[in-house]
Amino acid sequence: MDAVTLSVIKADVGSYVGHSQVHPDLLAAAKKLLARQKLIEDYHVTNCGDDLELILTHREGVDSPEIHNIAWDVFMHCTEVAKSLKLYGAGQDMLADSFAGNVRGMGPGVAEMEIVPRKSEPVIVFMADKTSPSAFSLPLYRIFADPFCSAGLILDPKLHDGFRFEVLDIEDGRRILLDTPEELYDVLALIGIVSRYLVKRVYRKDGEIAAAASTEKLSKIAGEYVGKDDPVAIVRCQSGFPAVGEVLEPFAFPHLVPGFMRGSHNGPLMPVAQPDAHPRRFDGPPRIIALGFQLNGSRLVGPVDLFDDPSFEGARRKANEIADYMRSHGPFQPHLLGVEDLEYTTLPKVLDRLHARFETLAASEKKGFSKKAKMPAATH
């Protein structure tokens, strides 16, 4: 069977009311444009919160300029629709005036994989709102490396050898491949530092791709806060990969993720059905949806709204309790993000304005203060 590429490309091109959800006219416009594209073999258009999500199948491979250009044109057209409706943040994620061959680094988020479909190919597309790409690091670790979550790592001979993680260092622009379970502690030592290290892809030991996530950071692209990154991910399931239930299990725990109001606060990631993906309380709590598809060649059979399930009610209830607790901190950490994550907000301007009013401490008063710790330099 020929290879098929599954591309999930998203952008915030305008929303109503405020940063709440995508207007139906934008969804309709995107569907109409994609229906005309001969290179697109199948598609599904949806939204998670204020993000317009394009789920595409085609034969052009990963990072195809033609496919990315189609997505860019869809987002640009929908931006014009948003402007005509006076929607909020119209074109927010479109950080360039014209297409430059690839939407990576231009604002939209992208997760893609090229596969030769198995006899039966179930996949889950995850889409999140009001959070950052690091939101997927803990769930992907638990799906592919934690037997307390994925029993198949113990019980299924096809999974027992473990998986290979591709981890990005977004500060220095590097990547590393680490095997689990052999290098499990090394994986955790990195991805636990969520502001710097992100899981980009997961592979089987034979090289077959298992999962891919978007890792675009809008603030680093634009040089200022222009909205949260709202990542997407694709995970393959069953027959040599974790089962659907194992892939969903990590989201029964609403772990803390950066995002929430103004992208500047920690809050719980709440798994919801797609119609409930409209964050409103303090622009949150951060939401995630999961749409399941069966690939029939290049055709998308589905979707099934996988978090539309009462078994996740406990996670939603706990997420609300955590949100209550975190919100009670107001503008204090740990609800507020660390300084390094606030460098693209107004905080630097506040510090600049107050800089001249700071007074240097006397030498006797400085005693007891340690020098600022630095990250050890990498050795090769």
HULINBEL-V313746 format. One record per residue. N is the residue number from 0. RES is the residue in one small letter. PSI is psi in whole degrees, 0 to 359 (* if undefined). Layout:
N;RES;PSI + N;RES;PSI
This chain:
0;m;142 + 1;d;155 + 2;a;146 + 3;v;141 + 4;t;129 + 5;l;119 + 6;s;131 + 7;v;115 + 8;i;128 + 9;k;157 + 10;a;151 + 11;d;108 + 12;v;9 + 13;g;143 + 14;s;171 + 15;y;147 + 16;v;136 + 17;g;223 + 18;h;42 + 19;s;302 + 20;q;171 + 21;v;135 + 22;h;141 + 23;p;329 + 24;d;328 + 25;l;319 + 26;l;316 + 27;a;319 + 28;a;318 + 29;a;316 + 30;k;317 + 31;k;318 + 32;l;317 + 33;l;328 + 34;a;339 + 35;r;350 + 36;q;115 + 37;k;333 + 38;l;339 + 39;i;118 + 40;e;328 + 41;d;161 + 42;y;158 + 43;h;131 + 44;v;131 + 45;t;189 + 46;n;151 + 47;c;109 + 48;g;233 + 49;d;14 + 50;d;130 + 51;l;123 + 52;e;126 + 53;l;117 + 54;i;115 + 55;l;145 + 56;t;145 + 57;h;182 + 58;r;17 + 59;e;357 + 60;g;172 + 61;v;144 + 62;d;33 + 63;s;123 + 64;p;324 + 65;e;315 + 66;i;317 + 67;h;325 + 68;n;321 + 69;i;313 + 70;a;317 + 71;w;315 + 72;d;322 + 73;v;313 + 74;f;321 + 75;m;318 + 76;h;317 + 77;c;331 + 78;t;318 + 79;e;322 + 80;v;317 + 81;a;319 + 82;k;321 + 83;s;333 + 84;l;1 + 85;k;39 + 86;l;161 + 87;y;138 + 88;g;34 + 89;a;125 + 90;g;20 + 91;q;318 + 92;d;358 + 93;m;92 + 94;l;11 + 95;a;159 + 96;d;336 + 97;s;159 + 98;f;140 + 99;a;31 + 100;g;342 + 101;n;133 + 102;v;348 + 103;r;131 + 104;g;1 + 105;m;1 + 106;g;305 + 107;p;155 + 108;g;148 + 109;v;132 + 110;a;128 + 111;e;153 + 112;m;141 + 113;e;126 + 114;i;157 + 115;v;109 + 116;p;139 + 117;r;178 + 118;k;321 + 119;s;125 + 120;e;85 + 121;p;135 + 122;v;153 + 123;i;130 + 124;v;119 + 125;f;138 + 126;m;130 + 127;a;155 + 128;d;147 + 129;k;40 + 130;t;184 + 131;s;169 + 132;p;333 + 133;s;347 + 134;a;336 + 135;f;349 + 136;s;312 + 137;l;311 + 138;p;318 + 139;l;323 + 140;y;314 + 141;r;324 + 142;i;315 + 143;f;358 + 144;a;354 + 145;d;106 + 146;p;344 + 147;f;343 + 148;c;308 + 149;s;95 + 150;a;337 + 151;g;336 + 152;l;336 + 153;i;318 + 154;l;338 + 155;d;116 + 156;p;332 + 157;k;340 + 158;l;349 + 159;h;334 + 160;d;348 + 161;g;191 + 162;f;166 + 163;r;128 + 164;f;131 + 165;e;114 + 166;v;130 + 167;l;140 + 168;d;101 + 169;i;351 + 170;e;315 + 171;d;2 + 172;g;45 + 173;r;165 + 174;r;159 + 175;i;145 + 176;l;126 + 177;l;137 + 178;d;141 + 179;t;143 + 180;p;355 + 181;e;318 + 182;e;32 + 183;l;315 + 184;y;327 + 185;d;320 + 186;v;311 + 187;l;324 + 188;a;330 + 189;l;302 + 190;i;348 + 191;g;341 + 192;i;83 + 193;v;343 + 194;s;349 + 195;r;321 + 196;y;131 + 197;l;144 + 198;v;121 + 199;k;312 + 200;r;159 + 201;v;137 + 202;y;155 + 203;r;164 + 204;k;338 + 205;d;4 + 206;g;353 + 207;e;129 + 208;i;139 + 209;a;326 + 210;a;153 + 211;a;142 + 212;a;153 + 213;s;146 + 214;t;16 + 215;e;132 + 216;k;106 + 217;l;318 + 218;s;324 + 219;k;332 + 220;i;313 + 221;a;339 + 222;g;7 + 223;e;168 + 224;y;121 + 225;v;24 + 226;g;159 + 227;k;165 + 228;d;332 + 229;d;73 + 230;p;166 + 231;v;159 + 232;a;155 + 233;i;133 + 234;v;129 + 235;r;149 + 236;c;156 + 237;q;161 + 238;s;68 + 239;g;355 + 240;f;165 + 241;p;150 + 242;a;162 + 243;v;314 + 244;g;328 + 245;e;324 + 246;v;326 + 247;l;336 + 248;e;320 + 249;p;334 + 250;f;359 + 251;a;347 + 252;f;111 + 253;p;79 + 254;h;157 + 255;l;134 + 256;v;153 + 257;p;142 + 258;g;244 + 259;f;214 + 260;m;129 + 261;r;21 + 262;g;21 + 263;s;14 + 264;h;150 + 265;n;139 + 266;g;167 + 267;p;141 + 268;l;113 + 269;m;120 + 270;p;124 + 271;v;160 + 272;a;154 + 273;q;319 + 274;p;343 + 275;d;8 + 276;a;66 + 277;h;82 + 278;p;128 + 279;r;323 + 280;r;113 + 281;f;39 + 282;d;40 + 283;g;208 + 284;p;160 + 285;p;141 + 286;r;155 + 287;i;138 + 288;i;159 + 289;a;114 + 290;l;125 + 291;g;138 + 292;f;151 + 293;q;129 + 294;l;120 + 295;n;89 + 296;g;244 + 297;s;8 + 298;r;138 + 299;l;109 + 300;v;111 + 301;g;198 + 302;p;163 + 303;v;127 + 304;d;95 + 305;l;336 + 306;f;2 + 307;d;72 + 308;d;126 + 309;p;342 + 310;s;347 + 311;f;6 + 312;e;322 + 313;g;320 + 314;a;320 + 315;r;320 + 316;r;317 + 317;k;323 + 318;a;320 + 319;n;322 + 320;e;317 + 321;i;320 + 322;a;319 + 323;d;313 + 324;y;312 + 325;m;320 + 326;r;333 + 327;s;343 + 328;h;345 + 329;g;227 + 330;p;26 + 331;f;148 + 332;q;148 + 333;p;1 + 334;h;312 + 335;l;142 + 336;l;165 + 337;g;163 + 338;v;319 + 339;e;333 + 340;d;354 + 341;l;6 + 342;e;343 + 343;y;6 + 344;t;199 + 345;t;354 + 346;l;314 + 347;p;325 + 348;k;323 + 349;v;315 + 350;l;322 + 351;d;319 + 352;r;328 + 353;l;353 + 354;h;313 + 355;a;344 + 356;r;351 + 357;f;141 + 358;e;138 + 359;t;134 + 360;l;150 + 361;a;155 + 362;a;321 + 363;s;331 + 364;e;340 + 365;k;342 + 366;k;137 + 367;g;346 + 368;f;130 + 369;s;157 + 370;k;154 + 371;k;128 + 372;a;145 + 373;k;149 + 374;m;129 + 375;p;143 + 376;a;143 + 377;a;143 + 378;t;145 + 379;h;*
